[in-house]
Amino acid sequence: MEREKKILKVLVGEPFKITLWEDRTHGHSWQPQFDSTPIELVDEDYERTIHVDTADFGKRTFEFVCSQSGQFEIVFEKRIGWKFTADDRKVFLIEAIP
């Protein structure tokens, strides 16, 4: 089954961010997969949004920069440490323009 791709139009050399919800209480984390030639991951951050001792939910933000123009994919897989397969996938089509 082909997932719907979210299209992001970005400028070459300008940082752009993708933010995803994470449930770290159950061990979920998003892992990006992309070609590191045209795209560079320059930063990532996690902001906890529920502040109780027994839960760790929040937003994880990934910051990227494209070094060349074109169309590229970033695939995020929601992983749990003990499983070999992803629980979910999100696909972003990056359209980098000069």
The first five atom37 places (N, CA, C, CB, O) and aatype in JSON, in Angstrom:
{
  "aatype": [12, 6, 1, 6, 11, 11, 9, 10, 11, 19, 10, 19, 7, 6, 14, 13, 11, 9, 16, 10, 17, 6, 3, 1, 16, 8, 7, 8, 15, 17, 5, 14, 5, 13, 3, 15, 16, 14, 9, 6, 10, 19, 3, 6, 3, 18, 6, 1, 16, 9, 8, 19, 3, 16, 0, 3, 13, 7, 11, 1, 16, 13, 6, 13, 19, 4, 15, 5, 15, 7, 5, 13, 6, 9, 19, 13, 6, 11, 1, 9, 7, 17, 11, 13, 16, 0, 3, 3, 1, 11, 19, 13, 10, 9, 6, 0, 9, 14],
  "atom_mask": [
    [1, 1, 1, 1, 1],
    [1, 1, 1, 1, 1],
    [1, 1, 1, 1, 1],
    [1, 1, 1, 1, 1],
    [1, 1, 1, 1, 1],
    [1, 1, 1, 1, 1],
    [1, 1, 1, 1, 1],
    [1, 1, 1, 1, 1],
    [1, 1, 1, 1, 1],
    [1, 1, 1, 1, 1],
    [1, 1, 1, 1, 1],
    [1, 1, 1, 1, 1],
    [1, 1, 1, 0, 1],
    [1, 1, 1, 1, 1],
    [1, 1, 1, 1, 1],
    [1, 1, 1, 1, 1],
    [1, 1, 1, 1, 1],
    [1, 1, 1, 1, 1],
    [1, 1, 1, 1, 1],
    [1, 1, 1, 1, 1],
    [1, 1, 1, 1, 1],
    [1, 1, 1, 1, 1],
    [1, 1, 1, 1, 1],
    [1, 1, 1, 1, 1],
    [1, 1, 1, 1, 1],
    [1, 1, 1, 1, 1],
    [1, 1, 1, 0, 1],
    [1, 1, 1, 1, 1],
    [1, 1, 1, 1, 1],
    [1, 1, 1, 1, 1],
    [1, 1, 1, 1, 1],
    [1, 1, 1, 1, 1],
    [1, 1, 1, 1, 1],
    [1, 1, 1, 1, 1],
    [1, 1, 1, 1, 1],
    [1, 1, 1, 1, 1],
    [1, 1, 1, 1, 1],
    [1, 1, 1, 1, 1],
    [1, 1, 1, 1, 1],
    [1, 1, 1, 1, 1],
    [1, 1, 1, 1, 1],
    [1, 1, 1, 1, 1],
    [1, 1, 1, 1, 1],
    [1, 1, 1, 1, 1],
    [1, 1, 1, 1, 1],
    [1, 1, 1, 1, 1],
    [1, 1, 1, 1, 1],
    [1, 1, 1, 1, 1],
    [1, 1, 1, 1, 1],
    [1, 1, 1, 1, 1],
    [1, 1, 1, 1, 1],
    [1, 1, 1, 1, 1],
    [1, 1, 1, 1, 1],
    [1, 1, 1, 1, 1],
    [1, 1, 1, 1, 1],
    [1, 1, 1, 1, 1],
    [1, 1, 1, 1, 1],
    [1, 1, 1, 0, 1],
    [1, 1, 1, 1, 1],
    [1, 1, 1, 1, 1],
    [1, 1, 1, 1, 1],
    [1, 1, 1, 1, 1],
    [1, 1, 1, 1, 1],
    [1, 1, 1, 1, 1],
    [1, 1, 1, 1, 1],
    [1, 1, 1, 1, 1],
    [1, 1, 1, 1, 1],
    [1, 1, 1, 1, 1],
    [1, 1, 1, 1, 1],
    [1, 1, 1, 0, 1],
    [1, 1, 1, 1, 1],
    [1, 1, 1, 1, 1],
    [1, 1, 1, 1, 1],
    [1, 1, 1, 1, 1],
    [1, 1, 1, 1, 1],
    [1, 1, 1, 1, 1],
    [1, 1, 1, 1, 1],
    [1, 1, 1, 1, 1],
    [1, 1, 1, 1, 1],
    [1, 1, 1, 1, 1],
    [1, 1, 1, 0, 1],
    [1, 1, 1, 1, 1],
    [1, 1, 1, 1, 1],
    [1, 1, 1, 1, 1],
    [1, 1, 1, 1, 1],
    [1, 1, 1, 1, 1],
    [1, 1, 1, 1, 1],
    [1, 1, 1, 1, 1],
    [1, 1, 1, 1, 1],
    [1, 1, 1, 1, 1],
    [1, 1, 1, 1, 1],
    [1, 1, 1, 1, 1],
    [1, 1, 1, 1, 1],
    [1, 1, 1, 1, 1],
    [1, 1, 1, 1, 1],
    [1, 1, 1, 1, 1],
    [1, 1, 1, 1, 1],
    [1, 1, 1, 1, 1]
  ],
  "atom_positions": [
    [[0.84, -1.18, 0.0], [0.0, 0.0, 0.0], [0.89, 1.25, 0.0], [-0.96, 0.0, 1.23], [1.74, 1.41, 0.88]],
    [[0.7, 2.11, -0.96], [1.48, 3.35, -1.06], [0.88, 4.4, -0.13], [1.51, 3.87, -2.53], [-0.31, 4.7, -0.2]],
    [[1.68, 4.94, 0.72], [1.25, 5.99, 1.63], [1.16, 7.32, 0.91], [2.21, 6.1, 2.82], [1.9, 7.58, -0.04]],
    [[0.24, 8.15, 1.37], [0.15, 9.5, 0.83], [1.37, 10.28, 1.28], [-1.16, 10.2, 1.28], [1.78, 10.21, 2.44]],
    [[1.94, 11.02, 0.35], [3.13, 11.8, 0.65], [2.73, 13.24, 0.94], [4.14, 11.74, -0.51], [1.91, 13.84, 0.24]],
    [[3.32, 13.78, 1.98], [3.12, 15.2, 2.27], [4.21, 15.97, 1.52], [3.18, 15.49, 3.83], [5.39, 15.65, 1.64]],
    [[3.81, 16.96, 0.76], [4.75, 17.73, -0.06], [5.18, 18.99, 0.7], [4.12, 18.11, -1.43], [4.34, 19.75, 1.18]],
    [[6.48, 19.19, 0.79], [7.04, 20.4, 1.4], [7.89, 21.12, 0.37], [7.88, 20.07, 2.68], [8.8, 20.52, -0.21]],
    [[7.6, 22.37, 0.14], [8.42, 23.19, -0.76], [9.38, 24.0, 0.1], [7.53, 24.13, -1.67], [8.96, 24.73, 1.0]],
    [[10.66, 23.86, -0.18], [11.7, 24.52, 0.63], [12.69, 25.22, -0.3], [12.43, 23.49, 1.54], [12.76, 24.94, -1.49]],
    [[13.45, 26.12, 0.28], [14.51, 26.81, -0.45], [15.84, 26.14, -0.17], [14.56, 28.31, -0.08], [16.14, 25.78, 0.97]],
    [[16.65, 25.98, -1.2], [17.98, 25.42, -1.04], [18.77, 26.3, -0.07], [18.72, 25.29, -2.41], [18.8, 27.52, -0.22]],
    [[19.4, 25.69, 0.9], [20.23, 26.4, 1.86], [19.47, 26.96, 3.05], [0.0, 0.0, 0.0], [20.09, 27.43, 4.0]],
    [[18.13, 26.93, 3.02], [17.32, 27.44, 4.13], [16.84, 26.26, 4.99], [16.12, 28.28, 3.61], [16.31, 25.29, 4.44]],
    [[17.0, 26.34, 6.3], [16.54, 25.26, 7.17], [15.01, 25.12, 7.12], [16.99, 25.51, 8.61], [14.29, 26.1, 6.96]],
    [[14.54, 23.87, 7.25], [13.12, 23.61, 7.38], [12.93, 22.52, 8.44], [12.49, 23.17, 6.01], [13.82, 21.71, 8.68]],
    [[11.75, 22.53, 9.07], [11.5, 21.63, 10.19], [10.31, 20.72, 9.91], [11.25, 22.43, 11.47], [9.36, 21.1, 9.22]],
    [[10.4, 19.52, 10.46], [9.3, 18.56, 10.45], [9.1, 18.14, 11.91], [9.58, 17.31, 9.5], [10.04, 17.71, 12.57]],
    [[7.87, 18.28, 12.4], [7.55, 17.96, 13.79], [6.56, 16.81, 13.83], [6.98, 19.19, 14.53], [5.54, 16.82, 13.14]],
    [[6.86, 15.8, 14.66], [6.01, 14.62, 14.8], [5.77, 14.34, 16.29], [6.67, 13.39, 14.11], [6.61, 14.63, 17.13]],
    [[4.6, 13.78, 16.59], [4.23, 13.41, 17.95], [4.89, 12.09, 18.32], [2.69, 13.29, 18.09], [4.89, 11.15, 17.53]],
    [[5.48, 12.02, 19.52], [6.1, 10.79, 20.0], [5.54, 10.39, 21.35], [7.63, 10.95, 20.09], [5.22, 11.25, 22.18]],
    [[5.42, 9.1, 21.57], [5.02, 8.55, 22.86], [6.19, 7.73, 23.39], [3.72, 7.68, 22.74], [6.28, 6.53, 23.15]],
    [[7.05, 8.38, 24.1], [8.25, 7.7, 24.61], [7.93, 6.78, 25.79], [9.29, 8.72, 25.03], [8.74, 5.93, 26.14]],
    [[6.76, 6.95, 26.4], [6.36, 6.08, 27.51], [6.34, 4.63, 27.05], [4.97, 6.5, 28.05], [6.74, 3.74, 27.8]],
    [[5.87, 4.4, 25.83], [5.8, 3.05, 25.29], [6.99, 2.71, 24.4], [4.51, 2.87, 24.51], [6.99, 1.68, 23.73]],
    [[7.99, 3.56, 24.38], [9.21, 3.27, 23.64], [9.19, 3.67, 22.18], [0.0, 0.0, 0.0], [10.09, 3.29, 21.43]],
    [[8.18, 4.42, 21.75], [8.1, 4.84, 20.35], [9.07, 5.98, 20.07], [6.67, 5.27, 20.0], [9.25, 6.88, 20.89]],
    [[9.69, 5.92, 18.9], [10.51, 7.05, 18.45], [10.53, 7.05, 16.92], [11.96, 6.98, 19.03], [10.5, 5.99, 16.29]],
    [[10.59, 8.24, 16.35], [10.63, 8.4, 14.89], [12.07, 8.37, 14.42], [9.93, 9.71, 14.46], [12.93, 9.05, 14.98]],
    [[12.32, 7.58, 13.38], [13.66, 7.47, 12.8], [13.59, 7.91, 11.34], [14.21, 6.01, 12.92], [12.9, 7.28, 10.54]],
    [[14.3, 9.0, 10.98], [14.26, 9.44, 9.58], [15.22, 8.66, 8.7], [14.59, 10.93, 9.5], [16.31, 8.27, 9.13]],
    [[14.8, 8.43, 7.46], [15.64, 7.8, 6.46], [15.62, 8.69, 5.23], [15.15, 6.33, 6.11], [14.55, 9.06, 4.73]],
    [[16.82, 9.05, 4.74], [16.91, 9.97, 3.61], [18.3, 9.88, 3.0], [16.59, 11.43, 4.05], [19.23, 9.38, 3.63]],
    [[18.42, 10.38, 1.78], [19.71, 10.45, 1.1], [20.47, 11.64, 1.68], [19.54, 10.58, -0.47], [20.02, 12.78, 1.56]],
    [[21.59, 11.38, 2.29], [22.34, 12.45, 2.96], [23.19, 13.29, 2.01], [23.23, 11.86, 4.02], [23.88, 14.21, 2.45]],
    [[23.15, 12.98, 0.72], [23.88, 13.82, -0.23], [23.18, 15.17, -0.43], [24.01, 13.1, -1.58], [23.83, 16.21, -0.28]],
    [[21.87, 15.19, -0.77], [21.22, 16.49, -0.95], [20.6, 17.05, 0.32], [20.16, 16.38, -2.0], [20.3, 18.25, 0.39]],
    [[20.4, 16.21, 1.35], [19.7, 16.64, 2.57], [20.61, 16.39, 3.77], [18.34, 15.89, 2.74], [21.25, 15.34, 3.88]],
    [[20.65, 17.36, 4.66], [21.43, 17.22, 5.89], [20.52, 17.44, 7.09], [22.63, 18.23, 5.93], [19.76, 18.41, 7.14]],
    [[20.58, 16.53, 8.06], [19.89, 16.72, 9.33], [20.8, 17.58, 10.2], [19.55, 15.33, 10.04], [21.88, 17.15, 10.59]],
    [[20.36, 18.8, 10.5], [21.22, 19.72, 11.23], [20.89, 19.81, 12.71], [21.14, 21.1, 10.62], [21.72, 20.23, 13.51]],
    [[19.66, 19.41, 13.09], [19.29, 19.48, 14.5], [18.04, 18.63, 14.73], [19.06, 20.94, 14.94], [17.25, 18.41, 13.82]],
    [[17.89, 18.18, 15.95], [16.64, 17.55, 16.37], [16.42, 17.86, 17.84], [16.65, 16.01, 16.11], [17.37, 17.99, 18.62]],
    [[15.14, 17.97, 18.2], [14.81, 18.37, 19.56], [13.53, 17.65, 19.97], [14.65, 19.91, 19.67], [12.7, 17.3, 19.13]],
    [[13.39, 17.43, 21.25], [12.19, 16.8, 21.8], [11.64, 17.7, 22.88], [12.5, 15.37, 22.37], [12.35, 18.12, 23.8]],
    [[10.34, 18.0, 22.77], [9.67, 18.85, 23.77], [8.58, 18.02, 24.43], [9.08, 20.15, 23.13], [7.59, 17.65, 23.79]],
    [[8.76, 17.75, 25.68], [7.77, 16.98, 26.44], [6.55, 17.86, 26.66], [8.36, 16.48, 27.8], [6.68, 19.0, 27.11]],
    [[5.36, 17.34, 26.36], [4.15, 18.16, 26.47], [3.25, 17.76, 27.62], [3.38, 18.09, 25.19], [2.4, 18.54, 28.03]],
    [[3.42, 16.55, 28.14], [2.65, 16.11, 29.31], [3.65, 15.94, 30.45], [1.85, 14.78, 29.02], [4.6, 15.15, 30.34]],
    [[3.44, 16.66, 31.52], [4.42, 16.69, 32.61], [3.92, 15.94, 33.83], [4.74, 18.13, 32.98], [3.52, 16.52, 34.84]],
    [[3.96, 14.61, 33.71], [3.7, 13.75, 34.87], [4.83, 12.72, 34.92], [2.27, 13.05, 34.78], [5.47, 12.44, 33.9]],
    [[5.06, 12.18, 36.08], [6.18, 11.26, 36.24], [6.03, 9.96, 35.47], [6.37, 10.95, 37.69], [7.03, 9.32, 35.13]],
    [[4.8, 9.55, 35.19], [4.58, 8.24, 34.58], [4.4, 8.28, 33.07], [3.38, 7.6, 35.2], [4.24, 7.23, 32.45]],
    [[4.42, 9.46, 32.46], [4.21, 9.55, 31.01], [5.26, 10.45, 30.38], [2.79, 10.09, 30.7], [5.74, 11.41, 30.98]],
    [[5.61, 10.11, 29.16], [6.57, 10.92, 28.41], [6.07, 11.06, 26.97], [8.01, 10.27, 28.45], [6.49, 10.32, 26.08]],
    [[5.16, 12.01, 26.76], [4.61, 12.31, 25.44], [5.14, 13.66, 25.01], [3.06, 12.3, 25.46], [5.35, 14.54, 25.84]],
    [[5.34, 13.83, 23.72], [5.79, 15.13, 23.28], [5.96, 15.22, 21.78], [0.0, 0.0, 0.0], [5.59, 14.33, 21.02]],
    [[6.55, 16.34, 21.38], [6.78, 16.62, 19.98], [8.28, 16.54, 19.69], [6.21, 18.01, 19.58], [9.1, 17.12, 20.41]],
    [[8.6, 15.83, 18.64], [10.0, 15.73, 18.23], [10.14, 16.51, 16.92], [10.45, 14.24, 18.06], [9.42, 16.26, 15.96]],
    [[11.07, 17.43, 16.91], [11.29, 18.29, 15.75], [12.63, 17.98, 15.12], [11.2, 19.78, 16.14], [13.66, 17.96, 15.8]],
    [[12.6, 17.75, 13.83], [13.8, 17.49, 13.03], [14.02, 18.7, 12.14], [13.67, 16.16, 12.19], [13.08, 19.18, 11.49]],
    [[15.25, 19.21, 12.09], [15.58, 20.35, 11.24], [16.56, 19.89, 10.16], [16.18, 21.52, 12.08], [17.61, 19.31, 10.46]],
    [[16.2, 20.17, 8.91], [16.99, 19.74, 7.76], [17.38, 20.95, 6.92], [16.21, 18.73, 6.91], [16.8, 22.03, 7.05]],
    [[18.38, 20.76, 6.05], [18.76, 21.74, 5.03], [19.05, 20.96, 3.75], [20.01, 22.61, 5.49], [19.74, 19.94, 3.77]],
    [[18.52, 21.46, 2.62], [18.84, 20.88, 1.31], [20.0, 21.66, 0.7], [17.6, 20.91, 0.35], [20.01, 22.9, 0.74]],
    [[20.96, 20.95, 0.16], [22.13, 21.6, -0.43], [22.02, 21.72, -1.95], [23.38, 20.83, -0.08], [22.87, 22.36, -2.58]],
    [[20.99, 21.12, -2.54], [20.81, 21.21, -3.99], [19.32, 21.17, -4.3], [21.55, 20.06, -4.72], [18.51, 20.7, -3.5]],
    [[18.97, 21.67, -5.47], [17.56, 21.68, -5.87], [17.15, 20.32, -6.41], [17.3, 22.78, -6.92], [17.99, 19.54, -6.87]],
    [[15.85, 20.05, -6.35], [15.31, 18.79, -6.85], [14.22, 18.27, -5.93], [0.0, 0.0, 0.0], [13.77, 18.97, -5.02]],
    [[13.79, 17.04, -6.18], [12.8, 16.38, -5.35], [13.45, 15.22, -4.61], [11.61, 15.88, -6.2], [14.15, 14.4, -5.19]],
    [[13.2, 15.18, -3.32], [13.81, 14.18, -2.46], [12.77, 13.68, -1.46], [15.06, 14.75, -1.73], [11.82, 14.39, -1.13]],
    [[12.96, 12.46, -0.97], [12.05, 11.91, 0.03], [12.73, 11.79, 1.38], [11.53, 10.56, -0.42], [13.92, 11.47, 1.48]],
    [[11.95, 12.07, 2.41], [12.34, 11.75, 3.78], [11.26, 10.82, 4.3], [12.52, 13.05, 4.69], [10.08, 11.19, 4.34]],
    [[11.65, 9.63, 4.71], [10.7, 8.66, 5.25], [10.97, 8.54, 6.75], [10.83, 7.26, 4.53], [12.1, 8.27, 7.17]],
    [[9.92, 8.73, 7.54], [10.01, 8.56, 8.98], [9.33, 7.26, 9.35], [9.37, 9.77, 9.73], [8.19, 7.01, 8.95]],
    [[10.02, 6.43, 10.12], [9.44, 5.2, 10.62], [9.33, 5.3, 12.13], [10.28, 3.97, 10.2], [10.29, 5.65, 12.82]],
    [[8.12, 4.97, 12.63], [7.92, 4.95, 14.08], [8.37, 3.58, 14.58], [6.41, 5.23, 14.47], [7.8, 2.55, 14.22]],
    [[9.4, 3.58, 15.39], [10.03, 2.35, 15.85], [9.86, 2.15, 17.35], [11.5, 2.35, 15.5], [9.75, 3.11, 18.12]],
    [[9.83, 0.9, 17.72], [9.93, 0.49, 19.12], [11.19, -0.35, 19.19], [8.64, -0.31, 19.61], [11.41, -1.21, 18.35]],
    [[12.01, -0.1, 20.19], [13.33, -0.71, 20.26], [13.4, -2.21, 20.08], [0.0, 0.0, 0.0], [14.35, -2.71, 19.49]],
    [[12.42, -2.94, 20.57], [12.48, -4.4, 20.54], [11.86, -5.01, 19.29], [11.8, -4.95, 21.74], [11.94, -6.22, 19.11]],
    [[11.25, -4.19, 18.4], [10.62, -4.73, 17.19], [11.5, -4.49, 15.98], [9.23, -4.1, 16.98], [12.23, -3.5, 15.91]],
    [[11.42, -5.4, 15.02], [12.21, -5.28, 13.8], [11.5, -4.5, 12.7], [12.56, -6.65, 13.29], [12.14, -4.06, 11.74]],
    [[10.2, -4.33, 12.84], [9.42, -3.61, 11.82], [8.87, -2.31, 12.4], [8.28, -4.48, 11.28], [8.72, -2.18, 13.61]],
    [[8.57, -1.37, 11.53], [8.02, -0.08, 11.95], [6.53, -0.21, 12.24], [8.27, 1.0, 10.87], [5.83, -0.97, 11.57]],
    [[6.06, 0.54, 13.24], [4.63, 0.58, 13.56], [3.88, 1.53, 12.64], [4.43, 1.0, 15.01], [2.68, 1.37, 12.42]],
    [[4.58, 2.51, 12.1], [3.94, 3.51, 11.25], [5.03, 4.14, 10.37], [3.2, 4.61, 12.09], [6.21, 4.09, 10.7]],
    [[4.6, 4.72, 9.25], [5.52, 5.41, 8.35], [4.87, 6.71, 7.89], [5.9, 4.51, 7.12], [3.66, 6.76, 7.64]],
    [[5.66, 7.73, 7.79], [5.23, 9.0, 7.22], [6.25, 9.38, 6.15], [5.1, 10.13, 8.32], [7.45, 9.33, 6.38]],
    [[5.74, 9.75, 4.97], [6.61, 10.06, 3.85], [6.44, 11.53, 3.47], [6.31, 9.14, 2.63], [5.32, 12.01, 3.26]],
    [[7.56, 12.23, 3.39], [7.57, 13.64, 2.99], [8.33, 13.77, 1.69], [8.21, 14.54, 4.1], [9.46, 13.31, 1.57]],
    [[7.7, 14.4, 0.7], [8.35, 14.71, -0.57], [8.84, 16.14, -0.48], [7.38, 14.51, -1.79], [8.04, 17.07, -0.38]],
    [[10.14, 16.32, -0.52], [10.76, 17.63, -0.41], [11.02, 18.16, -1.8], [12.07, 17.57, 0.41], [11.72, 17.53, -2.59]],
    [[10.47, 19.32, -2.11], [10.73, 19.99, -3.37], [11.61, 21.2, -3.07], [9.39, 20.42, -4.09], [11.13, 22.23, -2.6]],
    [[12.9, 21.06, -3.33], [13.87, 22.1, -3.03], [14.08, 22.96, -4.27], [15.22, 21.48, -2.55], [14.41, 22.46, -5.34]],
    [[13.87, 24.26, -4.09], [14.03, 25.19, -5.22], [15.14, 26.19, -4.89], [12.69, 25.94, -5.53], [15.35, 26.53, -3.72]],
    [[15.86, 26.66, -5.94], [16.97, 27.58, -5.69], [16.5, 28.95, -5.2], [17.79, 27.75, -6.95], [17.32, 29.83, -4.95]]
  ]
}
